[in-house]
Amino acid sequence: MKLSVRFLLTALCLLIFNQIEIRAQSTFNVVIKDTVYDHQVMGALEMPSGSFIMIDSYRKPSDMISSRVTKVSATGEIILQQTFSYEGISSALTSVSQINENEIVFSGVIHDPVIDRLWLCITDTSLNIIREKTFLLAGNNLFLSKVIAGSKQDIICYGTVEDTTLWKTNHFFIYRQSINLDSLQYKIFMDRWGYGLDLIERNDHMGYYAVVIGVNPVGKPGNILSIDNSLNIRNMVNISHDVTNLGSVAYTDPKHILVTGEYDHPPDWHEQDIGTALYDTTLNFEHFAALGKTDTVDCPGLIKNIAVSSQNSIAVAGTTNFYFPGIFASQDSWFSLHNIDTTLGLNWQKFYGGDGYYTLYGVLPTHDQGFLMYGTFWDYHHTSEYIRYLSLIKVNKDGYAMSVDQYGSPLAHDVIVYPNPGDDVLFLETQLRNATFTLYDLTGRVILEQIVAPGRTTLSVQPFKSGIYIYKVNVGAQTMDKGKWIKK
């Protein structure tokens, strides 16, 4: 009897352990296609169940804007999709947060011929609307809103409004509502122009940290604000190294916050990296690190680019080989995930994509210690239509994606090789140490072999004929990456 009980307990422990391991290793690659409308990603949320809520917006031929909300399971299956618009008016959801176990809040904008309004919509977990309300913003047009659930049974909206003067000046705003959508506090920071990029509640519940651009004179545009519970600015500092635009902010531990954004690598101000700056909670600067290379455009995630899993596993995400002037580019790009520790030291770096034009909008830490990257994918290799699909890539804590859907295979890469197709110069980017790059022709003959260092390596392939080649990247006897390269 004792043996049977012991066996049963052991079996139960193994079953529980295996379930935890399955959850910990849950990864997927999902491409959500719509061949009629071009979609722009707006936000994402992980539910306590492990499923995900995704929101995007699209423009109809009538020039009316609507939103699509998609619920995806923890293993990547689409559970349901629903279209949202406010009373048939052109409107879009722009942010999502969870109020409690049963309620989700969305913020959005209603485009009105007279003035653009703030739209708050609360649903249950099946996306049924429970209550919604619109708000006028003191005679200003809403430019963009984001929303987070507060610690005081409240909802904090923030973002940017545009005044109706001739100059159409932008201002940062904060608007607090109860979970019943009653107004609690509202402030537009009218004494200074600026865009509100990100905001978190202080962990001592004494106010907020906000990342904004434009509140200071030109030349030092990126700022961190410490704001008290009365919505007064108590401290303001310029972000180190002139990091600006596309900023995010998050706690890395109870005494430090991390701020990210674009960083122009001097002396070439036209090539961007992802800038990361670490501060203590009194906004004293401690560390800075640039993620990316000086001769490649590495753009931070457009909406949220920090995901803190633990103090020693902080993901900063972006797009490698990003094209700044437009949203469509006939060049291959990658979601990039840089995993750093609390000193901003790099743990690992991986790339996802390379088979089309990817744009990373955001990243989430997941309950199983992994990360979800969300963005768009333009499959320009196979279509001339200007239509972007929604791309979701869920990886484990080490950055690996172990399953893909039937559409594509943007798995994790330790190395990226580009341009592909290319001409006389080939670039490799990796953080691997003691790696060897080998290029083969289709007969298996080695035509190029070179040791590559961490960072970017430039290889001359001018002598080689046009055609298809195979490459491998090895560390010792282990093949870390392989693929096909085409010379035009």
N, C-alpha and C positions, 0 to 999 in steps of 0.2 A: 504493500500500500504506500509506504513512504517513497519507494522507488518510482511508483507511478505518478505520485504527486510531484516529485522532483522533476520527472520527465516532462509532465504537463507544464510546470512552471518554466522549465527551460525552453520548451517549445513556444510558450506564450511570449517569453522574453525575446526569442529569436524572431518571432513574427512581428512584434512591436519594433524591434531593431531594424528589420528589413523594411517595414513600412516607413520608418524614419529615413532610412537610406534612400528609398525610392523617392520620397519627397525631397530629400536633399539633392538628389541627382536629377530632378525634374528640369528638362531643358526642351526647347522647341524653337523652330523657325517657322513663322506663319506670314504669308503674304495675302492680305485681304484685297481682292481685286474688284474694281468697278470700271468697266470699259467705257462707260458713258460720261462720268463726271470725274474731274480732277479733284483729289482730296488733299486737304492740309491738316496735319495732326495738331491738336490743341492741348491734350493733356491725358494723363493716365493715373490709375489708382489700383492698388492691390487690396482685395477684400480679405477679411480674416479667414475665409474659407480657402484662400489661395488663388481664387479666380481674379481676373483683371477687368477693369472698366476702362475702355478707350473712347475718347471723343475726337471727332474730326469734323471739318466743315467743308462745304462744297458750294459752288455757284451754278445755278440752273441757267438755261438759255434765256429765261426771262429776266436775268440779272438778279434774281432773288437768291439769297444765301440761306442755307439750311444746315443743320447738324445731324450727324449720324453717331449714335452711341452703340458700341459693340461690347458684349460681355464674352470673355474668353476664359475657358477653364484653366486650371493649373497645369494641364498637359497640352494646351494649345488648341483645343477644339472650340469653335465658335458656338456659344450657347444660345445667344439671341442678338438681334440687331433691331434698332428702333430709330426712326427719324424724329427729330425734335425741331419745332419752330413755334414761335409765339403768335397764336391767333392768326396764322397765315401771313404774318408780316415777315419781311426779310430779317432774319435773326440768326445768331450763332452762339453756341456754347463755347466758352473759352477756357474753362478750368473746372476741376472736380476735386472734392474732398469728402471724407466720411465723417458724419456727425456722431453716429453711434452704430451699434450693431445692425440696426434695421433701416437707417436712413442715410442717403447720399445727397450732398448738395452740389449743384452746378451753378457757376456764374456765367453770364454771357452778356451780349450786347444786342439791343433791338435797334435796327436801322430805320429811322423815322425821317420823313421829309423835313420835319421841323427841327428835331433834336434827337440824338442817339441816347438811349436810356440803358440803365443797368437792369439786368434780368437775373433774378435768383429763382432757382427751380429745385425743389426737394422731392426726391423719389424714394420708393422702397428699393430693395435689392433686386427686384424684378423689373425695375425701371418704370414702374407705374407712378405717375405724378401724384404726390400727396398735397402739396401746396406750392404756389408760385406767386411772385410779386415783381413789379417793376418799380424803379426809383428814378426820379429826376435828380440830377446832380448840380443843383444851384445854377441852372442856366448854362451849364457846360455840356459839350458833347463827350460821351464816353469813348475813349480811344481804345483801351484794353483793360480788362479786369481779370484778376485772379482771386482765388478764395481758399482759405484754410479754416479748419474747425479749431476754435479756441478752447482754452482750458476752463473757461467760466460759463459753460453752456451757451457759448456765443459763436457767431460766424464772423470772420474778419475778411472783408473784401479790400483789395488794394489794387493799385495800378496807375493808370494815366488818364486824365481828362484833357480836352482841348477847348480853350475858351473861344468865344464867338467874335473876338476882335479881328481886325484886319490881318493881324500877324498870326492868328491861330496858334497862340502860345500853349505849350503843353505843361501840365502841372501834375505832380505826384499827389495821390489821395489815399486816405484810409477811411473805411466805412464799416462800423460794427453793427450787426443785427443780432437779435435773439434767434433761437432756433425756430421760433414762430414767425420770423421775418418782421419783427418790430424794430424800428430804428433805435439804436442805443447811443452811438457816437459817430460823428462825421467831421472830417477835416480835409480841406484842399489846401495844400501848402502853396498859397498864392504869392508869397513874397519871393519865390524863386522858381524859375522854370526847371522842368526835369521830367524824366521818365522813371516810373517805378518798375523795377525789374524783378525783385524777389523780396520776401519778408518772412521772418520766422518769429515766433513768440519766445521771449526770454524764458530760460528754464527756472528763473526765480519768480516768474509771473509778474514782474515789475514793469513790463513794457515789451518792446519789439526791437529787432535789428532789421534794417532795410538796406537793400542795395539799390542805388539809383544812379542815373547819369544826368549830368547837366545842372546840378544845383550850385556848382561853383563856376567861376569864370572859365572861359575856354582855355584849355591847356592842362587842366586837372579835372577832367570830366567825371571820373568814376569815384563814387563816394559810398561810405558806410555810415548810416545814421543809427544812433541809439535814441529810441523814442520812448517816453514814459507812458504810463497808463492814461494820462490826460492828453495824449497825442502831441506833446511838446518835444521838440528835438533837444536832447540833453548833451549830445556829443556828436561830432561829425568829423571824419577823417578821410583824406584822399586814399584811395586804394593804392597800395605799394606798386611801384614800377609802372604807373599809369595804366593799370589794368582797367578795362572799361568795356561796356556793351555786352549783352548776352550774359549778364552776371547771375550767379546763384549764391546762396548763403546757407550754411548748415553747421550745426554743432558737430565737432569731432570727438569731444569729450566734455564733461561739465564745465570746464574752464577755458575752452577754446572754440573759436568759430573759424570756418574756412570760407573764403570768398574766391570766386572764380570769374573769368571773363576773357575777352580778347586781349592778347598781348602782342604788340608790334615789336618784332625782334630788331633792335638797332644793329647796324645802321640801315638795313633794308626795311623801310617802314611799310612795304607793300606785301610782306610775307608774315602771316600771323601764326602765333602759337596759342595754346590755352594757358593763360596765366593763373596761378594759384597762390594765394596769400593767406597766411595763418596769423590770427590775432588772438590775444587773450580777451576776456569778456569786458575789459575796460578799454578795448580797442587799441592796445599797444601792439605794434607789429613785432612778429617773431621770425617768420620764415617766408621765403618766396621760392617758387620753382616754376619753370616754363616746361610745358609738356608738348613735344613736337620738335620739328627741325626748322632751322632758319630759312631753308629754301623750299619749304612745303607749306601750303595753307592748311593749317589745322584749326578748325573752327569749333568753339564750344557748342554743346547742345543748345538749340535755339530757345528752349523753354526752361528746362531744368537739367543741369549737367553734373550735379553732385548726388551720390548715393552712398550713405554711410551705413555699412553693415556692422562694423565694429571699429574700435579705435585703431586697429592695425589692418583694416580692410576697408578702404575708402575708395570708391570708384569715381573718377572724373571722366566724363564721356564727351565725345565730339565726333566731327567728321574730318577724315584725312583726305586730302586732295579736293577740298571744298572750292566751289566757284562762287565768289562773292557777288558779282554783278547780277546774277539771276538765279531762279529756282530750278531751271532746266539747263543741263550742261551735257554735251556729248563727250563725256570723259568718265572713266571708272573712278569710283570713290569707295570709301569704307567707313562703317561705324568704327570708332576707335574707343577702346576701354583701357584706361590707365589706372591701375590699382596701386594706391600709395598708402603709407603709414602716417602717423601723427606728426612726423618730422618732415613730411612731404617727400620722403624717399620712395623710389619706385620699387614696388614688389614684383609686378609683372605688367606687360602691355600686350594687348591682342587686337586684331583687326578682323572685321566681319564684312563680307561683301566682295567688291571687286568685279562683279559681273554686270554692273550697271551703275547708274548714278544714285547713290544713297545720300540722304540727308538725315542726320540724327537730331531729333527734337528733344528727347529727354531720356532719363534713366531713373529706375526705381530700385531701392534695395528690397529684396523679397524675404519672406519669413523663413525660407530655407537657406539663408545666407548667400543666395545667388543674386543676380541682377537681371532686370528686364530693360532692354533698350527698345525704344519706339521711335519711329520716324517714317520717312517716305522712300519709295524706290521708283525711279523712272527707268523702265526697261527699254532704253533707247536702241539697244542692239536689235530688238525685235519689233519695234513699233515706231512710227513717225508721229503718232498722236501725243499731244502734250497732256498726258494723264499720269498722275502719280498714284501708286498703290500704297496702302498702309503696310509697313514692315515691322514685325515684332520678333525680336530675338531674345530668348530667355537662356541665360547661361548659368552654370553652377559657380560656386565660390572661387574656383580657379580660372574662370573665364572660358570654360569649354562648353560648346553646344554639341550634344551627342545625338540629336535627332532632328530631322528636317521634314518639311512637308513635301508634297509631290511637285511643287512649283520650281523651287530653286535649291541651291546648296551653299548659301553664304555662311560656311562654318568658320570656326575660329582659326585665325592664322597668326603664327608667331612672326611671320615674315610677309611683307607685301612687295611684289615685283611689278613695276610699272615704268613707262606706259605700256599697255598691252591691248592692241598691237603697238609696236614701237618702231623706231628707226635705228639710229646709230649709237644711241646712248640708252643704257638700262639702269634704273635705280632700284636699290634694295633698301628697305627700312626694317629694322629689327632691334630688339633689345637683347637678343641671344649673345652669349659670350662664347668665344672659341668655335664659331660656326664656320662651315665651309660651304660655299655656293658652287654647284657644278651644273654646267649646261651641256646637254647632249643633243646630237642630231637624231633623226628618226631611225638611224641604223644602230643607235646605242653608243656611238663613238663620242668620247669626251672632247668637246671643242673649247671649253673654258672652265677653269677651276681656280677659285680664289678664296682665301680666308677673309671673312668680313667681320668688322668690329661693330659693337653696339652703336646705333645711330643710323645715318644714311650713307650708303656706299654707291659710288658712281662707277659703272663699268662701260668700257668702250666695246661695242659689238659691231663696229663699222665694217670689219673685214668679212662678216658672215653674209651669206646669200639670203634673199627673201625666202620665207618658209616657216614651217612649224618646228619648234624646239621643245625639249623637255628639260625642266630644271628640278634640282633637289637641293635642300639645305639640310646639312647634317651637323650634329654635335657629336663628335666621336663616331661611333657606329650607328647611332640612332638618327633616323630620318625625322626631322622636325616639321618639314613642309615640302611639298612637291606640287608641280603643276605644269601647265602648257603655256609657252610664250610664243607669240607670232611676230616675226619681223616683216614689216611691210615691204 
